[in-house]
Amino acid sequence: MRNDLRIRDIILRQDGIPYITATHDKNNPRSGDVMRRLGMKYCYSYEEQW
């Protein structure tokens, strides 16, 4: 397992966090790639209200 995944798992277990959420700009697909490498998956989209 890669170090970034190991760190993620340790933090989630330590703090009892059931899940995490994140967003990224659709114009920056590389940030989405980072999220996927961390095991995150797409759930929904929304439009900014501001």
Secondary structure, DSSP 8 states (H G I E B T S, - for coil): --HHHHHHHHHHHHHT---------TT-HHHHHHHHHTT-----------
